[in-house]
Amino acid sequence: MADIRTNRYAILVCGILTMLMFGTIYAWSIFIPPLEAEFGWTRSQTSLVFSVAMIGLSFGMLSIGPLSKVLSLRACFVASTSLIVLGLFSCQFITELWQLYVFYGVCCGLGSGMSYTVWTTNTLAWFGDKVGFASGVLVMGFGMGALVLGSLASALIYSSLGWRLAFVVIAALALVEALVAINFIQEPPPCIAALKPKRDAVGVTLPGSKTVREPSFWLFCIWRSVVMGAGGAVIAEASVMMTGIGSSIAFATAAVGALGLGNGFGRPLGGILYDRIGQNRTLVVLPALALAVSVGMAAAYWFEAPWLFAPFLLVEGLLYGMYAAINTSYMRTTFGQRDLAMNTGISAVVLAPFNLVFPLVAAALFEWTGGYEAFFVIVPAFALLSLACGALCKPANARLQARYGAAGETAGTGIAGELQDAAGQTTGRSADGVGQRADREAGVAHRA
């Protein structure tokens, strides 16, 4: 009987479960009431914990790139697990606010970001033909950590255990899950490593130092960041936006719940769309939809129609999730598998300022005008900018392919018919030779 660990769908399922477990930082809000009640901390003080964790998440994702050059992915996963378990376990001892920032914000944030990149790198090496689907379901698992762990944490906190032992239980569960998951981190065989997308594979391999010099990278980052930044502001203020135009609290709560579900299920939908219609069309279709939704939300808000605003919130959640799912897929199909960890991490750091600035802009406009009308006026402009960048990615990727596909960097990740030798001379390879060479190259960032 074949080892289940060599089944790529078993690896994908294990990745989803790990992402779900290690998405622990998204369950932070559950711990806020008991901590504030016990220590008298203000909401701004406890909310800052999540901001620290988000910053840690971005830098944790970035760190796997350089770490994977000297450590295996398994070793990187051990490090990420150690940080998360240490952080959660130590939270039971906190007596000062700074300890919460360090244990939950820094340790759990860094560990979650590291684990995210380890598992996207590991899993996408097995799904070169379905990068959108695999990336989408992994990101869905990570994003829905708040739903699963939030429910678990709430049950534990308000039981006889209390919030301190709740941290301990979640730390123990994370450790047990990681001990199982580490066995599924491994390199694919050459026949699997050689799989490629059916559409729009640019087919070059670039390190992070060269990726950041390419228009293809920055056009994509702008394409993603402006819509996700604006969407994040809507997500953060959705409830008060609804009540501000006459919605009842119950209806606003239901609408926000629908937005959250849309965010979760939008991620695999975005991945499936990416695989079905290709990269180039996806980069145009999504911002076109975002433009239509932004105009609809603006109209619903202006005319104070909560019954119309609510379904637009659901679609906004779907689009936010679909945008989130495209990042790893784009980096893999455009810049290759070998340096996927580094390139994905860099793009995550680029997004971080937008996630911080857009909610602040929305809040500032609200305080200045007394409503969100001004915010919804400018949101369609960002959707138009995303649409323009998405359209420009195709010619930028064509130039990238022309530049590196013919000479310079290694073409593809085991999917090209030729490799460049050190002297720049083209050397023909057999299909098996290419696959083996690609597997070794992928091992630079993917050693099991």
C-alpha positions in Angstrom: 0.0 0.0 0.0 1.3 3.4 -0.9 2.4 5.7 1.9 -0.5 8.2 2.5 2.2 10.9 3.0 3.0 10.6 -0.7 -0.6 11.3 -1.7 -0.8 15.0 -2.6 -4.4 15.3 -1.5 -3.5 14.0 1.9 -0.8 16.6 2.0 -3.4 19.3 1.1 -5.8 18.1 3.8 -3.0 18.2 6.3 -2.1 21.7 5.2 -5.7 22.9 5.6 -5.8 21.5 9.2 -2.5 23.0 10.1 -3.5 26.4 8.7 -6.8 26.2 10.6 -4.9 25.4 13.8 -2.2 27.9 13.3 -4.6 30.7 12.4 -4.9 31.2 16.1 -4.0 34.9 16.0 -7.4 35.6 14.3 -9.2 34.4 17.5 -7.7 37.2 19.5 -10.9 39.1 20.1 -12.3 36.3 22.2 -9.7 36.9 24.8 -10.3 40.7 25.0 -13.3 40.8 27.5 -11.8 38.6 30.2 -8.4 40.3 30.0 -9.9 43.8 30.2 -12.1 42.7 33.1 -9.2 41.3 35.1 -6.5 43.8 34.4 -8.5 47.0 33.6 -6.7 47.5 30.3 -8.4 49.8 27.7 -9.7 48.7 24.3 -6.9 50.6 22.5 -4.3 48.7 24.6 -5.8 45.3 23.9 -6.5 46.0 20.3 -2.8 46.9 19.8 -2.0 43.2 20.5 -3.7 42.2 17.2 -1.8 44.9 15.3 1.5 43.7 16.7 0.5 40.1 15.7 -0.3 41.2 12.2 3.1 42.9 11.8 4.7 39.7 13.2 2.7 37.7 10.7 4.1 39.6 7.8 7.7 39.3 8.9 7.2 35.7 9.8 6.1 35.0 6.2 9.1 36.9 4.9 11.6 35.1 7.2 11.1 31.7 5.6 12.7 32.8 2.4 16.2 33.3 3.8 15.8 30.6 6.5 14.9 27.9 3.9 18.2 28.6 2.2 20.1 27.1 5.2 17.3 25.0 6.9 14.9 22.4 5.7 11.2 23.2 5.6 10.7 20.8 8.4 13.2 22.7 10.5 11.4 25.9 9.7 8.1 24.3 10.7 9.6 23.2 14.0 10.7 26.8 14.6 7.3 28.2 13.8 5.5 25.6 16.0 7.9 26.3 18.9 7.1 30.0 18.7 3.4 29.5 18.7 3.3 26.9 21.4 5.7 29.0 23.6 3.7 32.1 23.0 0.3 30.5 23.8 1.7 28.6 26.8 3.4 31.7 28.2 0.2 33.7 28.0 -1.1 31.9 31.1 1.5 33.7 33.2 0.9 37.3 32.0 0.5 40.0 34.6 1.8 43.0 32.5 0.6 44.3 29.2 4.0 44.2 27.6 4.0 40.4 28.2 0.9 40.1 26.1 2.5 42.0 23.3 5.5 39.7 23.3 3.9 36.3 23.9 0.8 36.7 21.8 1.7 39.5 19.4 5.3 38.7 18.6 5.6 35.0 19.2 2.3 33.9 17.9 2.4 36.4 15.0 5.8 35.4 13.8 5.1 31.7 14.3 1.8 31.8 12.4 3.4 33.7 9.5 6.3 31.2 9.3 3.9 28.3 9.3 1.8 29.9 6.6 4.7 30.2 4.2 6.1 26.7 5.0 2.8 25.1 4.2 2.0 27.1 1.0 5.6 26.4 -0.2 5.3 22.7 0.6 1.8 22.2 -0.8 2.1 24.2 -4.0 5.2 22.1 -4.9 2.8 19.2 -5.2 0.1 21.2 -7.1 1.9 22.9 -9.9 -1.1 22.2 -12.2 -3.7 23.5 -9.6 -1.9 26.3 -7.8 -5.0 28.4 -7.6 -7.2 25.7 -6.0 -4.5 24.6 -3.6 -3.6 28.1 -2.5 -7.2 29.0 -2.1 -8.2 26.2 0.2 -5.1 26.7 2.3 -5.8 30.4 2.7 -9.4 29.6 3.6 -8.2 27.3 6.3 -5.9 30.0 7.7 -8.6 32.7 7.6 -11.2 30.5 9.2 -9.0 29.9 12.2 -11.0 32.6 14.0 -14.3 30.7 13.6 -13.0 27.3 14.8 -10.5 28.4 17.4 -12.7 31.3 18.5 -15.6 29.0 19.3 -13.2 26.6 21.1 -11.5 29.5 23.0 -14.9 30.9 24.0 -16.1 27.5 25.3 -12.9 27.1 27.3 -12.7 30.7 28.7 -16.3 30.6 30.0 -15.9 27.1 31.5 -14.3 26.2 34.8 -10.9 26.4 33.2 -10.9 30.2 32.6 -8.8 32.2 30.1 -5.4 31.1 31.5 -5.9 27.4 31.0 -7.6 28.1 27.7 -4.3 29.3 26.4 -2.7 26.1 27.6 -5.2 23.8 26.0 -4.9 25.5 22.6 -1.1 25.4 22.9 -1.3 21.6 23.5 -3.6 21.1 20.6 -1.3 23.1 18.3 1.7 20.9 19.4 -0.2 17.6 18.8 -1.4 18.7 15.4 2.2 19.9 14.4 3.7 16.5 15.5 1.4 14.8 12.9 1.7 17.5 10.2 5.5 17.5 10.1 5.5 14.0 8.6 3.7 15.5 5.5 6.4 18.0 4.7 8.4 16.5 1.9 9.5 17.0 -1.7 7.4 15.7 -4.5 8.8 13.2 -7.0 10.0 14.6 -10.3 6.8 13.6 -12.1 4.7 15.7 -9.7 7.3 18.6 -9.4 7.1 18.9 -13.2 3.4 19.7 -13.3 2.5 23.1 -14.6 -0.6 25.3 -15.0 -2.7 24.9 -18.1 -2.9 28.6 -18.6 -0.7 31.7 -18.4 2.5 30.1 -16.8 5.2 32.7 -17.3 7.8 30.1 -16.7 10.8 31.8 -15.2 12.5 31.4 -11.8 13.7 34.6 -10.0 15.1 35.2 -6.6 13.6 37.9 -4.4 16.4 40.3 -5.2 15.4 40.3 -8.9 11.7 39.8 -8.4 11.4 43.2 -6.6 13.0 44.9 -9.7 10.3 43.6 -12.0 7.2 45.7 -13.0 5.2 42.4 -12.9 5.8 42.2 -9.2 4.8 45.8 -8.3 1.8 45.9 -10.7 0.5 42.8 -8.9 1.2 44.2 -5.5 -0.7 47.4 -6.3 -3.5 45.3 -8.0 -3.9 43.3 -4.7 -3.2 45.9 -2.0 -5.5 48.8 -3.0 -8.6 46.6 -3.1 -7.7 44.5 -0.1 -6.8 47.6 1.9 -10.2 49.2 1.1 -11.9 45.9 1.7 -10.2 45.5 5.0 -11.5 48.9 6.1 -15.0 47.9 5.1 -14.6 44.6 7.1 -13.3 46.5 10.1 -16.2 49.1 10.1 -19.0 46.9 8.6 -21.2 46.8 11.7 -21.2 50.5 12.4 -21.7 51.2 8.7 -24.9 49.2 8.8 -26.2 50.7 12.0 -25.3 54.1 10.7 -27.8 53.8 7.9 -30.6 52.5 10.1 -30.0 48.8 10.4 -30.9 47.0 13.6 -28.1 45.5 15.6 -29.3 42.0 14.9 -29.5 42.6 11.1 -26.0 44.2 11.2 -24.6 41.3 13.1 -26.1 38.8 10.6 -24.7 40.9 7.7 -21.2 40.9 9.2 -21.4 37.1 9.7 -22.3 36.7 6.0 -19.3 38.9 5.2 -17.1 36.6 7.2 -18.4 33.5 5.5 -17.9 35.2 2.1 -14.3 35.9 3.0 -13.8 32.3 3.9 -15.4 30.7 0.9 -14.2 33.3 -1.5 -10.6 32.0 -1.1 -11.1 28.6 -2.8 -13.5 30.2 -5.3 -10.7 32.6 -6.2 -8.3 29.7 -6.6 -10.7 27.7 -8.8 -11.3 30.8 -11.0 -7.6 31.3 -11.4 -7.1 27.7 -12.6 -10.1 27.8 -14.9 -9.8 31.1 -16.7 -6.1 31.7 -16.2 -4.0 34.4 -14.5 -4.5 37.2 -17.1 -8.3 37.1 -17.1 -8.5 36.7 -13.3 -6.5 39.9 -12.9 -9.1 41.8 -14.9 -12.3 40.1 -13.9 -11.8 40.5 -10.1 -11.2 44.3 -10.1 -14.1 44.7 -12.6 -16.3 43.0 -10.0 -14.8 45.1 -7.2 -15.6 48.2 -9.2 -19.3 47.2 -9.6 -19.6 46.2 -5.9 -18.0 49.5 -4.7 -20.4 51.5 -6.7 -23.3 49.4 -5.4 -22.2 49.8 -1.8 -21.8 53.5 -2.2 -25.3 53.8 -3.6 -26.8 51.7 -0.8 -25.0 53.8 1.8 -26.0 57.1 0.3 -29.6 56.1 0.1 -29.5 54.5 3.6 -30.8 51.1 2.4 -29.4 48.5 4.8 -31.4 45.8 3.1 -29.4 46.6 -0.1 -26.1 47.2 1.7 -26.1 43.7 3.3 -25.9 41.6 0.1 -23.1 43.9 -1.1 -21.2 43.2 2.1 -21.5 39.4 1.3 -20.1 39.9 -2.2 -17.4 42.2 -0.8 -16.4 39.4 1.5 -16.2 37.0 -1.4 -14.1 39.4 -3.4 -11.7 40.0 -0.5 -11.2 36.3 0.0 -10.7 35.8 -3.8 -8.1 38.5 -3.9 -6.3 37.0 -0.9 -6.2 33.6 -2.6 -4.4 34.9 -5.7 -1.1 36.0 -4.0 0.7 32.7 -3.7 -0.7 31.4 -7.1 0.6 34.5 -8.9 4.0 34.3 -7.3 4.4 30.7 -8.2 3.2 30.8 -11.8 5.1 34.1 -12.5 8.4 33.8 -10.5 8.7 30.1 -9.9 8.6 27.5 -7.1 12.3 27.7 -6.1 12.1 31.1 -4.3 8.3 31.0 -3.6 8.8 31.4 0.1 10.8 34.6 -0.3 8.7 36.1 -3.0 5.4 35.4 -1.1 6.9 36.9 2.0 8.0 40.1 0.3 4.5 40.6 -1.2 3.0 40.0 2.3 5.1 42.8 3.7 4.1 45.1 0.9 0.4 44.6 1.7 0.9 45.3 5.5 0.9 49.1 5.2 -2.2 49.2 3.2 -4.0 47.1 5.8 -3.0 49.7 8.4 -3.6 52.9 6.4 -7.0 52.2 4.8 -8.9 51.6 8.1 -7.3 54.8 9.5 -8.4 56.7 6.4 -11.9 55.4 6.7 -12.0 56.3 10.4 -10.5 59.8 9.8 -13.1 60.5 7.1 -15.9 59.4 9.4 -14.7 61.7 12.2 -14.3 64.6 9.7 -17.7 64.3 8.0 -19.8 62.3 10.4 -20.4 59.5 7.9 -18.7 57.1 5.4 -20.0 58.8 2.3 -16.6 60.3 1.5 -14.9 57.0 1.9 -17.3 55.2 -0.5 -16.7 58.0 -3.0 -13.0 57.2 -3.2 -13.2 53.4 -3.1 -14.2 53.0 -6.8 -11.1 54.9 -7.7 -9.0 52.2 -6.1 -10.9 49.5 -7.9 -10.1 51.3 -11.2 -6.5 51.4 -10.2 -6.5 47.7 -9.6 -8.2 47.1 -12.9 -5.5 49.1 -14.7 -2.7 47.2 -13.0 -4.3 43.9 -13.7 -4.5 44.7 -17.4 -0.9 45.9 -17.4 0.3 42.6 -15.8 -0.1 40.7 -19.1 2.3 42.7 -21.2 4.7 43.0 -18.2 4.7 39.2 -17.8 5.3 38.8 -21.6 8.4 41.1 -21.3 9.5 39.1 -18.3 9.2 35.8 -20.2 11.0 37.3 -23.2 13.8 38.5 -21.0 14.4 35.5 -18.8 12.8 32.7 -20.7 15.3 33.0 -23.5 18.4 33.7 -21.5 19.6 34.5 -18.0 17.6 32.7 -15.3 16.4 29.2 -15.2 13.2 28.8 -17.1 10.4 27.4 -15.0 10.5 25.0 -12.2 11.0 21.8 -14.0 8.5 22.6 -16.8 10.8 24.0 -19.5 12.6 22.1 -22.1 15.9 23.8 -21.7 18.2 25.1 -19.0 21.0 27.6 -19.2 24.4 26.6 -18.1 26.9 28.8 -16.3 28.4 30.1 -19.5 25.0 31.1 -20.8 24.9 28.3 -23.4 21.6 26.5 -23.9 21.9 22.8 -23.0 19.1 20.5 -24.1 17.8 18.2 -21.5 15.5 15.2 -21.5 12.2 15.4 -19.7 13.5 13.3 -16.9 16.6 15.3 -16.5 14.7 18.6 -16.4 12.4 17.2 -13.7 15.4 16.0 -11.6 17.2 19.3 -12.0 14.0 21.2 -11.1 13.5 19.0 -8.0 17.0 19.8 -6.8 16.5 23.5 -7.4 13.2 23.4 -5.6 15.1 21.8 -2.7 17.0 25.0 -2.2 13.8 26.5 -0.7 12.0 23.2 -0.2 14.3 20.7 1.5 12.2 18.2 3.5 
